[in-house]
Amino acid sequence: MGIRTMPWSEWIELDSTYPVYQRVRDFRLETRGRKAVRVLPLREDGIVKVSGGAEAAKELVYELAEYLSRRYPTSFRVTRISSSSSSIPSLGGVPLSWDGRMPIRSVEVKETGAKFDLSILDGLQGVEMGEEAMRIATGLVQEDVAIMIEGRSDGKYYFQAGSICTPGFWRMDDKIGMSLEEIHTSGNVPQFKEKLEMSMERFFRRMPLDKPVIRNNYFIQVVKPSDITVTDIDPEELGWSESTNGAEDEFVHGHGHSAEPAAYLAPATLRLRSERQTLRRLPRTGAIIFGIRTYLFKMEELAEERGVAGRLASAIRSWPDDVGMYKGRKMYRDVLLRYLDERAEKNGAEEGTAGYPY
């Protein structure tokens, strides 16, 4: 699906699943450590010269605190630094606040009771400071976040910091430190070199401060049935789709959907996994923030909506071979298409059903 301009009010979305997502994210942060949250230092080797991700991470957490407390005032409570304070959080001499107000000192999430002290960042430096900032960001939003920073010598954008707790199909360890080009080619993204590379690089370099953008994509995911789920923290395999990709620590980068088809593969264990992806540039560091908000929908519920089953079946059938391989169609195709065809026949179809990429 194409990129479109994002209204500022839609940068961060909250919904009723917030507590569930945050339990999963907290668990992933606790059990995966720096495989879930990581910040890289300055890199200068060969032709690559790119700043570390720490300052952008600090800017991000202050941006989130300002945005969330204004966009969702009943969900977030903030305190601000006293006007008499001798130390004001800043980057490059510019205070980390909006509208001339004093910077935020702490954020409380009313839904979960979690409290985050932003002033702790002033006592830290470098990677340690950046990773603490990213841990705070993890506790504030349901989005995963990748911070992309422009190289000073080659103009390419590099993945220099991330909070990646619910990726499902990829691991941060396999991609952090890579350029935008390397991320896509190493992951075997279909037609990237031929159709997307040059335009994407130009888009990142030219992206203005005042025009954030948004796009959506989708995959099909398998989950374990309730009678064999081993954890009640993440029964939908939001953090890592083991049913689809096999064990996380044994995963081979660039080989998604690598598990053998599960014996329990059935309409009841199939999910539509949709990613809401946002891009915005930070005003002080110039870093680009790539936000990834994941939604999981039960196939059996989606297929009951008039027209959805036929539309989705048409799209899956129309994927080019390389797209079908990338999305793992072989694993679930027969079971899913048979089910969608049955539901489409029963529930009726919309006129003008569209194929790929819809």
C-alpha positions as CSV (number, residue, x, y, z in Angstrom):
1,M,0.0,0.0,0.0
2,G,1.2,3.5,-0.8
3,I,2.7,6.2,1.4
4,R,0.4,9.0,2.4
5,T,0.7,12.2,4.5
6,M,0.0,11.5,8.2
7,P,-2.1,13.9,10.2
8,W,-0.2,14.9,13.3
9,S,-3.0,13.6,15.5
10,E,-2.3,10.1,14.2
11,W,1.4,9.8,15.0
12,I,0.8,7.5,18.1
13,E,-2.4,5.4,18.4
14,L,-3.7,4.1,21.7
15,D,-6.6,1.6,22.1
16,S,-8.1,-0.9,24.5
17,T,-5.3,-3.4,23.9
18,Y,-2.7,-1.0,25.5
19,P,-2.3,-3.0,28.8
20,V,-2.0,-6.3,26.9
21,Y,0.6,-4.9,24.6
22,Q,2.6,-3.4,27.4
23,R,2.7,-6.7,29.3
24,V,4.1,-8.3,26.2
25,R,6.6,-5.5,25.7
26,D,7.7,-5.5,29.3
27,F,8.2,-9.3,29.1
28,R,10.2,-9.0,25.9
29,L,12.4,-6.2,27.4
30,E,13.0,-8.3,30.5
31,T,13.8,-11.5,28.7
32,R,15.5,-10.3,25.5
33,G,17.5,-7.3,26.9
34,R,19.7,-5.7,24.3
35,K,18.1,-7.9,21.6
36,A,14.9,-5.8,22.2
37,V,16.4,-2.3,23.0
38,R,19.7,-1.2,21.7
39,V,21.6,2.0,20.8
40,L,24.8,2.1,18.7
41,P,27.7,4.5,19.3
42,L,29.4,6.7,16.7
43,R,30.6,4.7,13.7
44,E,33.6,5.8,11.7
45,D,35.1,3.1,9.5
46,G,36.0,3.2,5.9
47,I,33.6,5.5,4.0
48,V,30.9,5.2,6.7
49,K,30.7,8.0,9.2
50,V,27.4,8.1,11.1
51,S,26.5,9.5,14.5
52,G,25.4,7.2,17.3
53,G,21.7,6.9,18.2
54,A,21.9,8.2,21.8
55,E,21.0,11.9,21.3
56,A,18.1,11.0,18.9
57,A,16.8,8.5,21.5
58,K,16.8,11.2,24.1
59,E,15.0,13.6,21.8
60,L,12.5,10.9,21.0
61,V,11.5,10.2,24.5
62,Y,10.9,13.9,25.2
63,E,8.9,14.2,22.0
64,L,6.8,11.3,23.0
65,A,6.2,12.7,26.5
66,E,5.0,16.0,25.1
67,Y,2.9,14.4,22.4
68,L,1.2,11.8,24.6
69,S,0.3,14.2,27.4
70,R,-1.4,16.5,25.0
71,R,-3.0,14.1,22.6
72,Y,-4.2,11.8,25.4
73,P,-4.4,14.0,28.5
74,T,-6.7,11.5,30.4
75,S,-4.1,8.7,29.9
76,F,-0.8,10.4,30.7
77,R,0.1,12.7,33.6
78,V,3.3,14.7,33.5
79,T,5.3,16.9,35.9
80,R,7.6,19.6,34.6
81,I,11.0,20.9,35.7
82,S,10.7,23.9,37.9
83,S,11.4,27.3,36.3
84,S,14.0,27.9,38.9
85,S,16.0,24.7,38.0
86,S,19.6,25.2,37.2
87,S,19.7,22.3,34.8
88,I,17.4,22.2,31.8
89,P,17.5,19.1,29.5
90,S,18.6,20.2,26.0
91,L,20.3,19.2,22.8
92,G,22.7,21.6,21.2
93,G,21.5,24.2,23.6
94,V,17.9,23.9,22.6
95,P,15.6,22.9,25.5
96,L,13.7,19.6,25.0
97,S,10.2,21.0,25.3
98,W,7.5,22.5,23.2
99,D,6.0,26.0,23.1
100,G,8.6,27.5,25.4
101,R,7.4,25.5,28.4
102,M,9.7,23.9,30.9
103,P,10.8,20.3,29.9
104,I,8.9,17.4,31.3
105,R,10.5,15.7,34.3
106,S,8.3,12.6,34.7
107,V,5.5,10.7,33.0
108,E,2.8,8.5,34.6
109,V,0.8,6.1,32.5
110,K,-2.6,6.0,34.2
111,E,-3.7,2.8,32.5
112,T,-0.9,0.8,33.9
113,G,0.4,2.8,36.8
114,A,3.9,2.9,35.3
115,K,6.0,6.0,36.1
116,F,9.0,7.2,34.2
117,D,11.6,9.7,35.4
118,L,13.1,11.5,32.4
119,S,15.5,13.4,34.6
120,I,17.5,10.2,35.1
121,L,18.8,10.7,31.5
122,D,20.8,13.8,32.6
123,G,23.0,11.6,34.8
124,L,23.9,9.3,32.0
125,Q,25.9,9.6,28.8
126,G,26.4,7.9,25.4
127,V,24.9,4.5,24.7
128,E,23.9,4.0,28.4
129,M,21.8,7.2,28.2
130,G,20.3,6.3,24.8
131,E,19.3,2.8,25.9
132,E,17.6,4.1,29.0
133,A,15.7,6.6,26.9
134,M,14.6,3.8,24.6
135,R,13.5,1.6,27.5
136,I,11.3,4.6,28.7
137,A,9.9,4.9,25.1
138,T,9.1,1.1,25.2
139,G,7.0,1.6,28.3
140,L,5.1,4.6,26.8
141,V,3.8,3.4,23.4
142,Q,2.6,0.2,21.7
143,E,4.8,1.0,18.7
144,D,8.2,-0.5,18.0
145,V,10.6,2.2,17.0
146,A,13.7,2.3,14.8
147,I,15.9,5.4,14.7
148,M,17.5,6.1,11.3
149,I,20.4,8.6,11.1
150,E,22.0,10.0,8.0
151,G,25.6,9.2,7.4
152,R,27.9,12.3,7.1
153,S,30.0,10.9,4.2
154,D,27.6,8.9,2.0
155,G,24.1,10.4,2.7
156,K,22.7,7.0,3.4
157,Y,20.5,6.3,6.4
158,Y,21.6,3.9,9.1
159,F,19.6,2.0,11.7
160,Q,21.4,3.3,14.8
161,A,18.9,2.7,17.7
162,G,15.8,0.7,18.3
163,S,13.1,-0.5,20.6
164,I,11.9,-3.6,18.8
165,C,9.8,-5.7,21.2
166,T,7.0,-7.0,18.9
167,P,8.6,-7.6,15.5
168,G,7.0,-11.1,15.0
169,F,9.0,-11.9,11.8
170,W,12.5,-10.2,12.2
171,R,15.2,-9.7,14.8
172,M,16.9,-6.4,15.6
173,D,20.3,-8.1,15.9
174,D,20.1,-9.0,12.2
175,K,19.6,-5.4,11.0
176,I,20.8,-2.8,13.5
177,G,23.8,-0.8,12.1
178,M,22.7,-1.5,8.5
179,S,21.9,1.1,5.9
180,L,18.4,1.4,4.5
181,E,19.6,-0.5,1.4
182,E,21.2,-3.3,3.4
183,I,18.2,-3.8,5.6
184,H,16.0,-4.4,2.6
185,T,18.3,-6.4,0.4
186,S,19.5,-8.7,3.3
187,G,15.8,-9.4,4.1
188,N,15.0,-10.3,0.5
189,V,12.4,-7.6,0.1
190,P,10.8,-8.2,-3.3
191,Q,11.8,-5.7,-6.1
192,F,13.6,-3.4,-3.8
193,K,16.7,-2.9,-5.9
194,E,14.8,-2.7,-9.2
195,K,11.9,-0.3,-8.1
196,L,12.4,1.1,-4.6
197,E,16.0,1.7,-3.6
198,M,16.7,5.1,-5.3
199,S,13.3,6.6,-4.6
200,M,13.4,5.5,-1.0
201,E,16.9,7.0,-0.4
202,R,15.8,10.3,-2.0
203,F,12.6,10.3,0.1
204,F,14.6,9.9,3.4
205,R,17.1,12.6,2.5
206,R,14.4,15.1,1.5
207,M,11.8,14.3,4.2
208,P,10.7,17.6,5.8
209,L,10.0,18.2,9.4
210,D,6.4,19.1,8.9
211,K,5.3,16.3,6.7
212,P,5.2,12.9,8.5
213,V,4.0,10.0,6.5
214,I,2.2,6.7,7.1
215,R,1.7,3.4,5.3
216,N,0.2,0.0,6.0
217,N,1.2,-3.6,5.1
218,Y,0.0,-7.0,6.1
219,F,1.1,-10.6,6.5
220,I,-0.6,-13.9,7.4
221,Q,0.5,-15.4,10.7
222,V,-0.1,-18.7,12.5
223,V,-0.6,-19.0,16.2
224,K,-0.8,-21.9,18.6
225,P,-4.3,-23.1,19.7
226,S,-5.2,-22.3,23.3
227,D,-4.8,-25.9,24.4
228,I,-1.0,-26.0,23.6
229,T,-0.1,-22.4,24.4
230,V,2.7,-22.4,26.9
231,T,2.4,-18.8,28.1
232,D,-0.5,-16.5,28.9
233,I,1.7,-13.4,28.4
234,D,1.8,-13.6,24.6
235,P,-0.6,-16.3,23.4
236,E,-1.0,-14.5,20.0
237,E,2.7,-14.6,19.3
238,L,2.8,-10.9,19.0
239,G,6.5,-10.6,20.1
240,W,7.8,-13.5,18.0
241,S,5.8,-15.8,15.6
242,E,7.3,-19.1,16.5
243,S,4.5,-21.0,14.7
244,T,5.5,-19.2,11.5
245,N,9.2,-18.7,11.8
246,G,10.4,-21.4,14.2
247,A,12.4,-20.7,17.4
248,E,13.6,-17.1,17.6
249,D,17.2,-17.8,18.5
250,E,17.5,-20.3,15.6
251,F,16.0,-18.0,13.0
252,V,18.1,-17.4,9.8
253,H,17.9,-13.8,8.6
254,G,16.3,-13.5,5.2
255,H,14.4,-16.7,5.5
256,G,11.0,-15.7,7.0
257,H,8.1,-18.1,7.3
258,S,10.8,-20.8,7.8
259,A,8.9,-23.2,10.1
260,E,7.4,-26.4,8.8
261,P,3.6,-26.0,8.5
262,A,2.2,-26.7,11.9
263,A,-0.1,-29.6,12.5
264,Y,-2.5,-27.2,14.1
265,L,-2.7,-24.9,11.1
266,A,-6.4,-24.2,10.6
267,P,-8.7,-21.1,10.1
268,A,-8.9,-20.8,13.9
269,T,-5.1,-20.4,14.2
270,L,-4.6,-17.9,11.4
271,R,-4.2,-14.2,11.9
272,L,-4.0,-11.2,9.7
273,R,-1.0,-9.3,11.0
274,S,-1.1,-5.7,9.9
275,E,1.6,-3.1,10.5
276,R,0.9,0.6,10.7
277,Q,4.2,2.2,9.8
278,T,5.0,5.9,10.4
279,L,7.9,8.1,9.5
280,R,8.7,11.5,11.0
281,R,11.8,13.6,11.3
282,L,13.0,14.9,14.7
283,P,13.6,18.7,14.8
284,R,16.8,18.8,16.7
285,T,18.9,15.8,15.7
286,G,17.3,15.4,12.2
287,A,16.9,11.6,12.8
288,I,14.0,9.8,11.2
289,I,11.8,7.9,13.5
290,F,10.3,4.7,12.0
291,G,7.3,3.6,14.1
292,I,5.8,0.2,13.7
293,R,2.4,-0.5,15.3
294,T,1.2,-4.0,14.9
295,Y,-2.4,-5.2,14.9
296,L,-3.5,-8.9,14.9
297,F,-7.0,-9.9,13.6
298,K,-8.5,-13.3,13.9
299,M,-9.2,-14.7,10.5
300,E,-12.5,-16.2,11.5
301,E,-13.7,-12.8,12.7
302,L,-12.5,-10.9,9.6
303,A,-14.1,-13.4,7.2
304,E,-17.5,-12.8,8.7
305,E,-17.5,-9.2,7.4
306,R,-19.2,-9.0,4.0
307,G,-16.8,-8.8,1.2
308,V,-13.6,-9.2,3.2
309,A,-13.1,-13.0,2.5
310,G,-13.4,-12.6,-1.2
311,R,-11.2,-9.5,-1.3
312,L,-8.5,-11.1,0.7
313,A,-8.6,-14.3,-1.3
314,S,-8.3,-12.3,-4.5
315,A,-5.3,-10.4,-3.1
316,I,-3.4,-13.5,-2.0
317,R,-4.0,-15.2,-5.3
318,S,-2.7,-12.1,-7.2
319,W,0.6,-11.8,-5.3
320,P,3.6,-12.1,-7.7
321,D,5.7,-15.2,-7.0
322,D,8.4,-13.2,-5.2
323,V,5.9,-11.4,-3.0
324,G,4.1,-14.7,-2.3
325,M,7.4,-16.3,-1.2
326,Y,8.3,-13.2,0.9
327,K,4.9,-13.4,2.6
328,G,5.1,-17.2,3.1
329,R,2.1,-18.0,1.0
330,K,3.1,-21.7,0.5
331,M,2.7,-22.4,4.2
332,Y,-0.9,-21.5,4.6
333,R,-2.3,-21.0,1.1
334,D,-4.4,-24.2,0.7
335,V,-6.0,-24.0,4.1
336,L,-6.6,-20.2,4.0
337,L,-7.9,-20.0,0.5
338,R,-10.3,-22.9,0.9
339,Y,-11.7,-21.2,4.0
340,L,-11.9,-17.7,2.4
341,D,-13.7,-19.1,-0.6
342,E,-16.2,-20.9,1.5
343,R,-16.9,-17.7,3.6
344,A,-17.1,-15.5,0.5
345,E,-19.7,-17.8,-1.0
346,K,-21.8,-17.8,2.1
347,N,-21.4,-14.1,3.1
348,G,-21.4,-12.6,-0.4
349,A,-18.8,-10.4,-2.0
350,E,-18.3,-6.7,-2.6
351,E,-18.3,-5.4,-6.2
352,G,-15.0,-4.6,-7.7
353,T,-12.7,-6.7,-5.4
354,A,-9.1,-5.7,-5.9
355,G,-6.0,-7.8,-6.3
356,Y,-2.4,-7.1,-5.2
357,P,-1.3,-4.8,-3.6
358,Y,-4.6,-4.4,-1.7
